């Protein structure tokens, strides 16, 4: 399937304010959870200074597919609208630059292993003393205190340990991880919420605070109501594949030209599905099927009937009828199908933005819209150290001699 044609994004209205204009973020984070959080802040209008190691920068730069010399698709995905400065934190002169950036920032975001920021003199106590209004945000796998603070962890590990993975897959097969890094992404969003709340609290209290989030804690949240159901009932949830234990028929079904997913969450929807989509009013009138509890008792029977009918025609036929009848349903798309779909076009989620070496790169916008403070116009992720000199001069106010010295001894690298 051909990739979709991408057009430039619609520019934000001239003169429209940015929600986080005037907020500066010192971003020491790398990979997904931290950078995705800071990218959301950047899209909201914050000035995000991505502080990267001078030797190679964020390791996400080296993944594939490559874009230019020092970027990749994954790096572009999490680092839009940021400025990059490359600093050698092994040199005291480099650490001094980092401290100066933090002193002029509203938010510090980091996701190093526990103790790394303290080793460089950039820990919370030191930075809060120098900048009492600072929001200091740490992202880790298992938290910064307690017996697990030194343990390394990654997205699929927390999927496994939290119980989340045990809920995914077919009942008679091993548990499955979610393909996308759902815990990293969820942690990014949760962390962004916490940072925004801390900024709001600072307006009332006049001081910053320490903010922390852990992948494992987020993974427990992502288990959803299944966790609370277990605590209340003592009954451990099990895998249920593409079907639902709670509503029938909510499941994946094959059609003549591809699978679809149908969600009947209540009796009203079941009646519409049976009578107006499947042309089987007798199913809607059957007292044994009239309620959710009754349909659960006849699960296999109902799923077999619905599957047999849906297998007789194509996706477009059934999905058109479902939309007309008010029955939730959708095609189970591949990534290529999804990104070329009418829904994707109608929601204007994709665009193409300029890139200094690649000419242009694809862009996926954030999902929310803000009428009063529209998101910032997208700018492609920065090259390593692309803004080093501009930050030294414009943000920190360093003079020519100081800048030249830092560049000459490698404490700061220019891209």
PATIKOL-589422 format. One line per field, with one value per atom (N, C-alpha, C): chain; x, z, y; atom name. Coordinates in steps of 0.05 Angstrom, whole numbers. Layout:
// PATIKOL-589422
unit c(A  ...);
px c(X  ...);
pz c(Z  ...);
py c(Y  ...);
site c(CA  ...);
This chain:
// PATIKOL-589422
unit c(A  A  A  A  A  A  A  A  A  A  A  A  A  A  A  A  A  A  A  A  A  A  A  A  A  A  A  A  A  A  A  A  A  A  A  A  A  A  A  A  A  A  A  A  A  A  A  A  A  A  A  A  A  A  A  A  A  A  A  A  A  A  A  A  A  A  A  A  A  A  A  A  A  A  A  A  A  A  A  A  A  A  A  A  A  A  A  A  A  A  A  A  A  A  A  A  A  A  A  A  A  A  A  A  A  A  A  A  A  A  A  A  A  A  A  A  A  A  A  A  A  A  A  A  A  A  A  A  A  A  A  A  A  A  A  A  A  A  A  A  A  A  A  A  A  A  A  A  A  A  A  A  A  A  A  A  A  A  A  A  A  A  A  A  A  A  A  A  A  A  A  A  A  A  A  A  A  A  A  A  A  A  A  A  A  A  A  A  A  A  A  A  A  A  A  A  A  A  A  A  A  A  A  A  A  A  A  A  A  A  A  A  A  A  A  A  A  A  A  A  A  A  A  A  A  A  A  A  A  A  A  A  A  A  A  A  A  A  A  A  A  A  A  A  A  A  A  A  A  A  A  A  A  A  A  A  A  A  A  A  A  A  A  A  A  A  A  A  A  A  A  A  A  A  A  A  A  A  A  A  A  A  A  A  A  A  A  A  A  A  A  A  A  A  A  A  A  A  A  A  A  A  A  A  A  A  A  A  A  A  A  A  A  A  A  A  A  A  A  A  A  A  A  A  A  A  A  A  A  A  A  A  A  A  A  A  A  A  A  A  A  A  A  A  A  A  A  A  A  A  A  A  A  A  A  A  A  A  A  A  A  A  A  A  A  A  A  A  A  A  A  A  A  A  A  A  A  A  A  A  A  A  A  A  A  A  A  A  A  A  A  A  A  A  A  A  A  A  A  A  A  A  A  A  A  A  A  A  A  A  A  A  A  A  A  A  A  A  A  A  A  A  A  A  A  A  A  A  A  A  A  A  A  A  A  A  A  A  A  A  A  A  A  A  A  A  A  A  A  A  A  A  A  A  A  A  A  A  A  A  A  A  A  A  A  A  A  A  A  A  A  A  A  A  A  A  A  A  A  A  A  A  A  A  A  A  A  A  A  A  A  A  A  A  A  A  A  A  A  A  A  A  A  A  A  A  A  A  A  A  A  A  A  A  A  A  A  A  A  A  A  A  A  A  A  A  A  A  A  A  A  A  A  A  A  A  A  A  A  A  A  A  A  A  A  A  A  A  A  A  A  A  A  A  A  A  A  A  A  A  A  A  A  A  A  A  A  A  A  A  A  A  A  A  A  A  A  A  A  A  A  A  A  A  A  A  A  A  A  A  A  A  A  A  A  A  A  A  A  A  A  A  A  A  A  A  A  A  A  A  A  A  A  A  A  A  A  A  A  A  A  A  A  A  A  A  A  A  A  A  A  A  A  A  A  A  A  A  A  A  A  A  A  A  A  A  A  A  A  A  A  A  A  A  A  A  A  A  A  A  A  A  A  A  A  A  A  A  A  A  A  A  A  A  A  A  A  A  A  A  A  A  A  A  A  A  A  A  A  A  A  A  A  A  A  A  A  A  A  A  A  A  A  A  A  A  A  A  A  A  A  A  A  A  A  A  A  A  A  A  A  A  A  A  A  A  A  A  A  A  A  A  A  A  A  A  A  A  A  A  A  A  A  A  A  A  A  A  A  A  A  A  A  A  A  A  A  A  A  A  A  A  A  A  A  A  A  A  A  A  A  A  A  A  A  A  A  A  A  A  A  A  A  A  A  A  A  A  A  A  A  A  A  A  A  A  A  A  A  A  A  A  A  A  A  A  A  A  A  A  A  A  A  A  A  A  A  A  A  A  A  A  A  A  A  A  A  A  A  A  A  A  A  A  A  A  A  A  A  A  A  A  A  A  A  A  A  A  A  A  A  A  A  A  A  A  A  A  A  A  A  A  A  A  A  A  A  A  A  A  A  A  A  A  A  A  A  A  A  A  A  A  A  A  A  A  A  A  A  A  A  A  A  A  A  A  A  A  A  A  A  A  A  A  A  A  A  A  A  A  A  A  A  A  A  A  A  A  A  A  A  A  A  A  A  A  A  A  A  A  A  A  A  A  A  A  A  A  A  A  A  A  A  A  A  A  A  A  A  A  A  A  A  A  A  A  A  A  A  A  A  A  A  A  A  A  A  A  A  A  A  A  A  A  A  A  A  A  A  A  A  A  A  A  A  A  A  A  A  A  A  A  A  A  A  A  A  A  A  A  A  A  A  A  A  A  A  A  A  A  A  A  A  A  A  A  A  A  A  A  A  A  A  A  A  A  A  A  A  A  A  A  A  A  A  A  A  A  A  A  A  A  A  A  A  A  A  A  A  A  A  A  A  A  A  A  A  A  A  A  A  A  A  A  A  A  A  A  A  A  A  A  A  A  A  A  A  A  A  A  A  A  A  A  A  A  A  A  A  A  A  A  A  A  A  A  A  A  A  A  A  A  A  A  A  A  A  A  A  A  A  A  A  A  A  A  A  A  A  A  A  A  A  A  A  A  A  A  A  A  A  A  A  A  A  A  A  A  A  A  A  A  A  A  A  A  A  A  A  A  A  A  A  A  A  A  A  A  A  A  A  A  A  A  A  A  A  A  A  A  A  A  A  A  A  A  A  A  A  A  A  A  A  A  A  A  A  A  A  A  A  A  A  A  A  A  A  A  A  A  A  A  A  A  A  A  A  A  A  A  A  A  A  A  A  A  A  A  A  A  A  A  A  A  A  A  A  A  A  A  A  A  A  A  A  A  A  A  A  A  A  A  A  A  A);
px c(17  0  18  11  26  22  43  41  24  10  -9  7  -6  6  2  23  21  24  9  10  20  28  36  13  19  -2  -16  -40  -54  -41  -31  -18  -37  -27  -43  -51  -73  -82  -61  -57  -38  -46  -26  -31  -44  -51  -63  -43  -50  -31  -25  -2  5  1  -10  -18  6  30  53  75  67  86  100  126  141  151  143  153  177  198  222  227  233  238  267  281  308  304  306  299  324  329  352  343  320  309  316  312  319  300  301  283  254  234  206  192  191  174  179  205  212  208  221  218  190  173  145  131  137  125  134  160  169  160  155  145  116  101  73  75  93  97  106  124  133  111  94  72  52  51  34  47  71  84  107  115  138  164  184  210  225  229  242  271  289  318  326  331  338  369  376  404  414  431  440  470  478  506  520  544  559  567  571  579  554  542  520  492  489  463  444  419  398  401  403  407  384  362  340  347  368  377  388  398  412  394  369  351  344  328  320  289  281  296  311  334  351  340  342  335  359  374  398  420  439  462  457  442  440  411  392  365  352  330  315  285  269  240  231  240  231  240  263  272  255  248  230  203  194  168  165  187  186  200  210  226  220  196  187  188  192  190  209  232  252  278  294  321  341  362  383  409  419  446  461  485  501  522  521  538  553  579  595  593  576  572  595  614  638  658  654  670  655  669  657  646  659  649  622  619  594  572  578  559  550  569  563  543  546  526  499  498  473  460  475  464  453  467  457  431  428  402  380  385  365  357  376  371  352  351  334  309  304  281  259  236  212  209  218  215  241  248  270  258  264  254  277  278  300  290  303  296  322  343  367  363  382  382  384  373  373  402  406  432  449  443  459  458  435  433  447  445  460  490  499  528  538  522  531  524  514  507  481  464  440  415  418  396  376  354  332  340  353  359  376  397  415  400  384  371  348  334  312  323  347  359  367  376  384  360  339  315  290  281  258  232  229  205  206  227  231  213  200  186  206  214  235  221  222  206  224  222  237  219  228  214  233  223  240  223  235  220  205  218  206  207  212  213  241  243  269  275  257  261  252  260  252  271  265  284  287  269  270  283  292  300  324  340  364  358  334  328  322  334  328  302  287  262  255  240  231  202  190  162  151  161  150  153  173  177  154  148  126  99  96  72  68  91  90  85  99  98  72  60  36  11  12  -12  -25  -16  -28  -25  -1  3  -14  -20  -36  -65  -73  -100  -101  -78  -77  -72  -86  -83  -107  -106  -128  -127  -150  -152  -134  -130  -114  -86  -76  -49  -34  -7  8  0  6  1  17  6  19  24  47  52  37  31  21  44  39  61  73  58  70  78  96  107  86  65  42  48  65  72  90  108  124  107  88  71  52  41  22  37  61  78  83  89  93  69  45  21  14  17  13  32  57  78  72  63  56  33  13  -9  2  21  32  48  63  79  60  39  20  6  -1  -13  6  32  52  56  55  57  33  10  -14  -13  -3  -1  19  40  61  49  29  16  2  -7  -21  -3  17  34  60  68  92  118  116  140  137  160  160  157  161  160  172  176  187  164  166  145  158  145  157  136  145  127  144  132  146  130  145  132  115  125  110  83  84  60  40  50  32  20  36  27  4  6  -15  -41  -38  -62  -74  -57  -66  -80  -77  -93  -123  -129  -156  -174  -200  -219  -216  -201  -197  -183  -164  -150  -169  -186  -204  -225  -234  -253  -241  -216  -203  -202  -195  -193  -220  -241  -268  -279  -275  -288  -270  -244  -225  -223  -238  -236  -216  -196  -174  -183  -180  -188  -169  -179  -163  -164  -148  -148  -174  -183  -208  -205  -181  -176  -190  -202  -216  -244  -254  -281  -282  -306  -310  -325  -317  -331  -357  -358  -379  -402  -397  -417  -416  -440  -441  -461  -455  -429  -410  -388  -366  -342  -334  -314  -305  -284  -275  -289  -296  -310  -297  -297  -287  -310  -303  -321  -308  -320  -308  -282  -277  -252  -236  -239  -223  -239  -224  -238  -248  -269  -280  -283  -287  -292  -319  -336  -362  -365  -377  -380  -409  -422  -449  -448  -449  -444  -470  -493  -518  -540  -563  -586  -596  -596  -606  -589  -563  -545  -549  -553  -558  -583  -604  -629  -624  -609  -603  -587  -567  -550  -566  -583  -598  -618  -634  -656  -648  -630  -625  -599  -580  -555  -556  -563  -563  -589  -610  -636  -647  -643  -653  -669  -692  -708  -716  -716  -723  -702  -677  -657  -662  -671  -677  -701  -719  -744  -742  -719  -715  -710  -728  -726  -700  -689  -664  -640  -643  -621  -626  -648  -657  -639  -625  -609  -580  -562  -534  -528  -541  -536  -545  -568  -577  -559  -549  -530  -504  -495  -471  -475  -499  -504  -504  -511  -512  -490  -467  -445  -437  -430  -421  -442  -467  -489  -492  -492  -495  -471  -447  -424  -423  -432  -433  -453  -476  -497  -487  -476  -467  -444  -425  -402  -411  -430  -440  -452  -467  -480  -459  -441  -422  -402  -398  -379  -391  -415  -428  -423  -414  -410  -385  -377  -352  -354  -331  -329  -346  -343  -357  -387  -398  -426  -435  -421  -430  -424  -401  -394  -412  -421  -440  -467  -476  -501  -499  -476  -473  -473  -460  -460  -488  -503  -531  -548  -543  -560  -550  -527  -517  -504  -491  -478  -447  -432  -403  -389  -375  -360  -338  -317  -295  -278  -264  -246  -222  -213  -187  -165  -154  -135  -107  -91  -62  -53  -28  -18  -21  -14  -16  -45  -64  -92  -101  -93  -102  -92  -66  -55  -64  -76  -87  -118  -129  -158  -171  -197  -213  -214  -215  -216  -191  -168  -142  -143  -153  -155  -174  -198  -218  -209  -192  -183  -157  -146  -123  -100  -94  -74  -46  -44  -18  -11  14  24  53  64  92  104  127  139  168  179  206  227  249  271  297  316  340  357  357  374  357  334  318  298  296  278  251  238  213  210  195  190  161  150  122  119  95  89  62  60  35  28  6  -1  -11  -11  -24  -54  -67  -96  -115  -107  -126  -124  -146  -148  -155  -144  -150  -157  -182  -191  -178  -175  -165  -135  -121  -91  -82  -84  -77  -49  -44  -17  2  28  49  51  58  63  87  84  105  131  153  180  195  208  221  241  245  264  292  306  332  355  374  399  414  433  448  464  459  473  466  444  437  434  425  420  439  462  480  489  499  510  488  464  442  433  433  426  446  472  493  491  486  485  457  436  410  396  399  386  404  430  448  463  463  477  507  519  548  559  583  596  613  626  642  664  678  701  692  670  660  650  636  626  648  668  691  706  709  723  708  682  666  666  665  666  694  714  741  749  740  748  728  707  688  668  667  646  618  617  592  598  581  585  564  573  555  549  524  517  526);
pz c(0  0  0  -17  -18  7  15  38  31  50  44  36  19  11  35  43  65  56  68  63  87  84  107  127  153  172  169  179  179  200  193  212  234  258  280  274  284  278  287  270  276  302  320  345  367  361  382  404  429  450  453  465  471  501  508  535  555  546  564  555  541  534  558  557  580  599  595  612  599  614  603  617  601  611  606  627  623  622  598  593  591  612  613  604  595  591  563  561  536  532  509  501  498  513  507  529  553  574  580  583  588  564  541  518  508  509  500  519  545  563  556  552  546  519  500  474  476  493  498  509  528  539  518  500  478  459  452  435  447  474  488  490  480  479  497  513  531  514  523  511  524  508  519  509  528  521  527  506  508  513  537  545  540  520  511  516  519  522  496  499  476  457  468  452  443  421  409  417  439  447  456  455  462  445  459  444  424  427  408  380  379  353  335  347  332  323  329  320  290  280  252  250  228  204  209  197  201  184  195  181  184  163  165  180  189  202  232  246  275  285  268  276  266  277  269  270  259  261  290  307  336  349  342  354  345  319  309  323  330  341  369  384  412  417  397  403  385  376  361  378  365  378  402  401  422  411  430  424  437  422  433  439  463  470  478  468  473  494  517  540  549  555  568  598  611  639  655  642  656  661  648  653  672  691  710  695  674  658  645  637  625  646  669  691  699  699  706  686  660  640  646  652  658  683  703  727  720  703  695  680  663  649  668  688  708  724  731  747  732  706  690  679  691  681  701  691  709  716  698  701  694  710  704  701  679  674  670  684  681  685  670  674  674  686  689  711  713  735  762  783  809  817  825  835  815  789  768  771  773  775  800  822  847  842  828  823  808  791  777  791  816  830  820  807  794  807  831  845  855  866  873  895  916  938  929  913  903  884  866  847  859  878  891  908  920  936  918  894  876  862  859  844  859  879  896  880  858  842  821  822  803  808  786  787  778  796  791  787  763  757  749  764  759  749  728  717  720  731  734  730  733  730  756  779  804  826  819  839  849  862  871  900  914  942  945  968  973  962  966  958  929  912  883  868  883  870  850  855  838  816  814  795  768  746  719  710  694  684  657  641  615  611  592  587  588  572  573  599  615  641  659  659  676  666  640  630  643  644  655  685  700  729  741  727  738  735  719  714  687  676  651  628  626  605  608  632  636  625  619  609  579  565  536  523  502  487  490  476  477  502  510  536  538  515  515  505  504  495  516  513  533  532  554  555  534  525  505  515  507  512  492  499  479  461  435  416  420  418  424  453  459  486  503  510  522  550  565  592  591  572  568  561  542  532  554  568  590  612  618  638  629  604  593  598  592  595  624  641  669  681  672  682  673  649  639  655  662  679  706  718  744  742  720  716  713  697  694  720  736  762  781  780  796  788  762  753  762  761  770  800  816  845  851  835  840  838  821  819  845  860  885  909  908  932  930  906  903  903  903  904  886  878  863  881  869  884  869  883  871  861  836  823  814  818  811  798  779  768  760  763  757  737  719  699  712  733  746  757  770  782  760  737  715  704  702  692  709  735  753  747  742  735  709  690  664  664  686  689  690  697  696  718  712  733  740  723  729  756  762  788  811  809  831  834  811  811  827  822  837  867  874  903  916  902  914  915  893  891  899  896  900  876  855  831  811  804  787  758  745  716  699  677  659  631  613  586  572  556  541  512  502  473  462  439  426  435  451  460  487  497  523  542  567  586  596  592  604  586  559  540  516  506  483  463  437  425  422  436  433  426  400  390  362  353  326  309  284  266  238  224  196  177  156  134  109  86  62  54  63  55  78  102  125  150  173  199  208  224  237  266  281  310  316  331  337  368  378  407  413  425  435  466  475  504  520  507  523  506  518  505  481  483  461  436  440  417  405  422  412  395  403  388  361  360  334  316  328  312  300  316  306  285  291  274  249  253  232  216  228  214  203  220  212  199  199  189  202  228  244  268  263  286  305  296  314  337  330  351  373  364  383  400  388  402  420  417  433  462  480  508  520  510  522  516  495  487  495  508  512  530  549  569  566  577  576  590  613  628  612  598  581  558  546  523  532  556  567  571  580  583  557  535  509  491  503  490  464  465  441  419  427  408  393  408  395  378  388  372  346  348  323  303  312  294  281  297  287  268  275  258  231  231  206  187  198  182  171  188  180  159  159  140  112  108  82  64  75  59  69  54  60  82  89  111  106  81  75  79  71  73  102  119  147  162  158  173  165  140  132  146  148  161  191  203  231  237  220  225  223  203  200  223  235  256  284  285  312  327  313  326  323  345  343  329  308  294  278  273  257  245  223  211  228  229  243  222  223  202  209  188  191  195  202  205  178  156  130  124  130  125  142  168  186  177  169  162  135  119  94  95  119  121  120  114  113  141  161  189  194  185  189  174  150  134  147  156  167  193  208  234  231  207  201  221  226  245  233  207  194  177  176  160  152  137  129  137  151  160  150  146  136  155  143  158  145  161  150  132  136  119  102  112  97  78  79  63  76  82  97  111  132  147  155  158  167  196  202  229  238  263  275  298  296  316  341  363  388  384  400  395  403  421  431  417  417  405  427  425  444  428  430  414  421  447  456  454  459  458  441  414  396  400  394  397  379  386  371  343  323  297  299  287  290  277  291  281  286  265  268  290  301  323  316  335  329  324  310  308  334  339  364  366  388  392  373  359  339  350  375  387  409  411  433  436  414  416  422  409  414  443  455  484  502  496  512  511  488  485  493  482  485  512  522  547  571  569  591  591  569  567  568  560  559  537  543  523  504  486  465  477  496  508  522  537  551  531  511  491  476  468  454  471  496  514  517  521  524  498  476  451  445  453  448  464  489  506  506  489  486  507  526  547  535  513  498  469  455  427  410  388  369  346  338  317  290);
py c(-24  0  25  44  69  86  99  117  141  152  174  199  215  241  260  274  292  321  338  367  382  407  422  425  428  432  459  461  487  505  528  545  554  558  568  597  607  634  655  675  696  710  713  727  711  686  669  663  665  660  630  624  596  591  568  562  564  555  555  575  595  616  627  630  640  619  594  572  559  555  543  516  496  469  460  453  441  411  400  372  355  339  321  293  289  262  251  225  210  187  175  153  163  152  158  174  162  173  203  210  238  256  249  266  270  249  253  272  271  290  319  323  350  359  340  349  359  347  357  386  390  417  436  427  444  451  431  437  456  457  476  504  506  533  537  517  520  519  534  533  509  488  464  463  463  461  432  417  389  388  380  379  350  347  321  317  292  286  294  305  315  292  268  245  230  238  223  231  246  256  234  239  220  195  172  147  141  154  150  160  177  187  165  144  123  100  101  80  83  65  65  69  80  88  114  116  140  163  187  212  231  235  251  236  251  239  231  247  242  241  233  231  205  198  174  180  162  165  167  148  150  176  186  211  235  236  257  256  231  228  240  241  250  277  290  314  338  339  363  388  411  437  442  429  433  445  455  465  447  441  422  436  430  438  412  408  384  392  379  386  361  365  343  347  331  333  321  309  299  322  344  368  387  398  417  441  449  472  465  440  432  431  421  420  448  467  494  506  499  508  497  471  458  471  477  490  518  532  558  556  536  532  526  509  502  526  543  567  586  584  602  587  564  547  545  539  534  505  487  458  445  425  407  379  365  339  320  297  278  250  231  203  186  196  180  158  141  122  137  126  139  146  171  179  194  192  204  235  246  276  286  271  279  278  259  256  281  293  316  342  340  364  377  361  371  359  347  335  356  346  364  384  374  392  416  409  431  450  439  456  472  461  476  498  494  515  539  533  554  567  552  561  551  565  554  551  565  563  540  524  503  479  469  444  423  405  385  358  347  324  300  278  254  232  219  195  171  150  126  101  78  53  46  49  40  61  87  107  114  136  146  139  126  118  89  77  50  29  4  -17  -22  -10  -15  9  29  54  50  30  25  5  -5  -26  -14  -24  -16  -29  -15  -26  -14  -29  -20  -26  -14  -15  -44  -63  -90  -104  -97  -109  -100  -75  -65  -75  -79  -91  -119  -134  -161  -161  -144  -145  -133  -115  -102  -118  -140  -155  -147  -125  -115  -136  -148  -167  -192  -199  -224  -221  -197  -192  -192  -194  -191  -217  -223  -248  -266  -289  -308  -324  -334  -348  -373  -386  -411  -407  -383  -377  -361  -359  -343  -314  -300  -271  -256  -234  -218  -190  -179  -150  -134  -109  -91  -83  -82  -76  -49  -27  0  2  20  24  39  25  38  49  36  46  70  71  95  118  114  136  145  126  133  148  139  153  182  186  213  230  220  235  241  221  225  245  243  262  290  293  320  331  315  324  334  319  327  353  357  381  405  402  424  431  410  415  430  422  436  465  470  498  514  502  516  521  501  504  526  528  549  577  581  607  614  594  600  600  582  578  594  601  617  601  574  558  533  522  498  473  450  425  402  380  356  339  330  314  288  265  240  222  206  185  161  137  112  96  82  66  44  32  10  21  44  56  62  73  78  52  32  6  -5  -2  -10  5  31  47  37  29  20  -7  -22  -47  -40  -15  -5  -16  -18  -26  -56  -71  -99  -103  -84  -86  -82  -62  -56  -78  -88  -111  -134  -140  -162  -157  -132  -125  -127  -121  -122  -151  -165  -192  -215  -211  -234  -252  -246  -262  -250  -266  -256  -256  -233  -231  -248  -258  -273  -261  -271  -261  -267  -248  -252  -246  -243  -240  -215  -218  -195  -193  -212  -211  -196  -192  -179  -199  -199  -216  -202  -176  -160  -152  -151  -143  -162  -169  -188  -177  -177  -184  -160  -161  -142  -159  -158  -177  -170  -184  -181  -202  -194  -212  -209  -231  -231  -224  -208  -204  -215  -211  -223  -209  -185  -172  -160  -171  -162  -161  -161  -162  -135  -136  -112  -117  -95  -98  -85  -99  -89  -88  -66  -63  -58  -77  -75  -73  -48  -44  -46  -46  -46  -59  -62  -75  -60  -33  -17  -21  -22  -26  -53  -73  -100  -101  -87  -87  -74  -52  -39  -57  -70  -88  -111  -124  -147  -138  -117  -111  -94  -75  -56  -61  -76  -83  -111  -130  -158  -167  -150  -157  -182  -184  -206  -196  -184  -174  -195  -220  -242  -245  -238  -239  -218  -195  -174  -180  -195  -202  -227  -241  -266  -258  -267  -260  -270  -292  -302  -284  -268  -250  -221  -215  -188  -171  -184  -170  -179  -162  -169  -195  -199  -224  -248  -245  -267  -273  -252  -256  -268  -261  -273  -303  -311  -339  -354  -340  -353  -342  -336  -323  -337  -362  -377  -378  -381  -383  -356  -334  -308  -301  -305  -299  -315  -340  -356  -346  -337  -327  -301  -282  -257  -261  -279  -284  -295  -313  -324  -304  -285  -265  -245  -235  -216  -227  -253  -265  -265  -257  -259  -235  -212  -188  -174  -152  -139  -118  -107  -88  -63  -52  -26  -29  -52  -57  -56  -72  -74  -48  -36  -12  11  12  33  29  5  -1  5  -2  3  33  48  77  88  80  89  81  57  47  56  69  77  55  36  14  19  20  25  1  7  -13  0  -15  -4  -25  -18  -37  -42  -67  -73  -69  -45  -36  -44  -48  -48  -19  -15  13  27  14  27  34  16  22  45  45  66  93  94  120  130  113  121  123  121  119  147  146  171  184  167  179  195  185  199  226  226  251  270  260  278  291  277  288  304  305  322  317  292  285  284  281  278  303  309  331  326  344  343  370  369  394  395  419  422  409  399  388  398  407  420  402  376  359  339  331  312  326  353  367  370  348  347  320  320  295  294  270  267  277  284  294  284  276  267  285  300  320  307  322  313  311  295  289  311  329  348  375  389  416  436  460  481  506  515  537  563  568  594  596  574  574  550  553  531  522  496  485  500  499  512  499  515  504  484  461  441  448  444  447  420  410  384  383  360  356  367  377  390  371  380  365  367  349  349  374  389  414  436  434  453  482  484  510  517  502  505  534  546  573  593  589  608  607  583  581  594  589  601  632  643  672  683  672  684  678  653  646  652  645  648  675  688  714  713  690  688  706  717  733  716  730  717  699  710  695  670  671  648  627  636  617  603  619  608  587  593  574  548  549  525  508  520  505  494  509  500  476  475  452  429  432  410  407  426  425  428  443  446  441  426  420  435  445  458  438  434  416  425);
site c(N  CA  C  N  CA  C  N  CA  C  N  CA  C  N  CA  C  N  CA  C  N  CA  C  N  CA  C  N  CA  C  N  CA  C  N  CA  C  N  CA  C  N  CA  C  N  CA  C  N  CA  C  N  CA  C  N  CA  C  N  CA  C  N  CA  C  N  CA  C  N  CA  C  N  CA  C  N  CA  C  N  CA  C  N  CA  C  N  CA  C  N  CA  C  N  CA  C  N  CA  C  N  CA  C  N  CA  C  N  CA  C  N  CA  C  N  CA  C  N  CA  C  N  CA  C  N  CA  C  N  CA  C  N  CA  C  N  CA  C  N  CA  C  N  CA  C  N  CA  C  N  CA  C  N  CA  C  N  CA  C  N  CA  C  N  CA  C  N  CA  C  N  CA  C  N  CA  C  N  CA  C  N  CA  C  N  CA  C  N  CA  C  N  CA  C  N  CA  C  N  CA  C  N  CA  C  N  CA  C  N  CA  C  N  CA  C  N  CA  C  N  CA  C  N  CA  C  N  CA  C  N  CA  C  N  CA  C  N  CA  C  N  CA  C  N  CA  C  N  CA  C  N  CA  C  N  CA  C  N  CA  C  N  CA  C  N  CA  C  N  CA  C  N  CA  C  N  CA  C  N  CA  C  N  CA  C  N  CA  C  N  CA  C  N  CA  C  N  CA  C  N  CA  C  N  CA  C  N  CA  C  N  CA  C  N  CA  C  N  CA  C  N  CA  C  N  CA  C  N  CA  C  N  CA  C  N  CA  C  N  CA  C  N  CA  C  N  CA  C  N  CA  C  N  CA  C  N  CA  C  N  CA  C  N  CA  C  N  CA  C  N  CA  C  N  CA  C  N  CA  C  N  CA  C  N  CA  C  N  CA  C  N  CA  C  N  CA  C  N  CA  C  N  CA  C  N  CA  C  N  CA  C  N  CA  C  N  CA  C  N  CA  C  N  CA  C  N  CA  C  N  CA  C  N  CA  C  N  CA  C  N  CA  C  N  CA  C  N  CA  C  N  CA  C  N  CA  C  N  CA  C  N  CA  C  N  CA  C  N  CA  C  N  CA  C  N  CA  C  N  CA  C  N  CA  C  N  CA  C  N  CA  C  N  CA  C  N  CA  C  N  CA  C  N  CA  C  N  CA  C  N  CA  C  N  CA  C  N  CA  C  N  CA  C  N  CA  C  N  CA  C  N  CA  C  N  CA  C  N  CA  C  N  CA  C  N  CA  C  N  CA  C  N  CA  C  N  CA  C  N  CA  C  N  CA  C  N  CA  C  N  CA  C  N  CA  C  N  CA  C  N  CA  C  N  CA  C  N  CA  C  N  CA  C  N  CA  C  N  CA  C  N  CA  C  N  CA  C  N  CA  C  N  CA  C  N  CA  C  N  CA  C  N  CA  C  N  CA  C  N  CA  C  N  CA  C  N  CA  C  N  CA  C  N  CA  C  N  CA  C  N  CA  C  N  CA  C  N  CA  C  N  CA  C  N  CA  C  N  CA  C  N  CA  C  N  CA  C  N  CA  C  N  CA  C  N  CA  C  N  CA  C  N  CA  C  N  CA  C  N  CA  C  N  CA  C  N  CA  C  N  CA  C  N  CA  C  N  CA  C  N  CA  C  N  CA  C  N  CA  C  N  CA  C  N  CA  C  N  CA  C  N  CA  C  N  CA  C  N  CA  C  N  CA  C  N  CA  C  N  CA  C  N  CA  C  N  CA  C  N  CA  C  N  CA  C  N  CA  C  N  CA  C  N  CA  C  N  CA  C  N  CA  C  N  CA  C  N  CA  C  N  CA  C  N  CA  C  N  CA  C  N  CA  C  N  CA  C  N  CA  C  N  CA  C  N  CA  C  N  CA  C  N  CA  C  N  CA  C  N  CA  C  N  CA  C  N  CA  C  N  CA  C  N  CA  C  N  CA  C  N  CA  C  N  CA  C  N  CA  C  N  CA  C  N  CA  C  N  CA  C  N  CA  C  N  CA  C  N  CA  C  N  CA  C  N  CA  C  N  CA  C  N  CA  C  N  CA  C  N  CA  C  N  CA  C  N  CA  C  N  CA  C  N  CA  C  N  CA  C  N  CA  C  N  CA  C  N  CA  C  N  CA  C  N  CA  C  N  CA  C  N  CA  C  N  CA  C  N  CA  C  N  CA  C  N  CA  C  N  CA  C  N  CA  C  N  CA  C  N  CA  C  N  CA  C  N  CA  C  N  CA  C  N  CA  C  N  CA  C  N  CA  C  N  CA  C  N  CA  C  N  CA  C  N  CA  C  N  CA  C  N  CA  C  N  CA  C  N  CA  C  N  CA  C  N  CA  C  N  CA  C  N  CA  C  N  CA  C  N  CA  C  N  CA  C  N  CA  C  N  CA  C  N  CA  C  N  CA  C  N  CA  C  N  CA  C  N  CA  C  N  CA  C  N  CA  C  N  CA  C  N  CA  C  N  CA  C  N  CA  C  N  CA  C  N  CA  C  N  CA  C  N  CA  C  N  CA  C  N  CA  C  N  CA  C  N  CA  C  N  CA  C  N  CA  C  N  CA  C  N  CA  C  N  CA  C  N  CA  C  N  CA  C  N  CA  C  N  CA  C  N  CA  C  N  CA  C  N  CA  C  N  CA  C  N  CA  C  N  CA  C  N  CA  C  N  CA  C  N  CA  C  N  CA  C  N  CA  C  N  CA  C  N  CA  C  N  CA  C  N  CA  C  N  CA  C  N  CA  C  N  CA  C  N  CA  C  N  CA  C  N  CA  C  N  CA  C  N  CA  C  N  CA  C  N  CA  C  N  CA  C  N  CA  C  N  CA  C  N  CA  C  N  CA  C  N  CA  C  N  CA  C  N  CA  C  N  CA  C  N  CA  C  N  CA  C  N  CA  C  N  CA  C  N  CA  C  N  CA  C  N  CA  C  N  CA  C  N  CA  C  N  CA  C  N  CA  C  N  CA  C  N  CA  C  N  CA  C  N  CA  C  N  CA  C  N  CA  C  N  CA  C  N  CA  C  N  CA  C  N  CA  C  N  CA  C  N  CA  C  N  CA  C  N  CA  C  N  CA  C  N  CA  C  N  CA  C  N  CA  C  N  CA  C  N  CA  C  N  CA  C  N  CA  C  N  CA  C  N  CA  C  N  CA  C  N  CA  C  N  CA  C  N  CA  C  N  CA  C  N  CA  C  N  CA  C  N  CA  C  N  CA  C  N  CA  C  N  CA  C  N  CA  C  N  CA  C  N  CA  C);
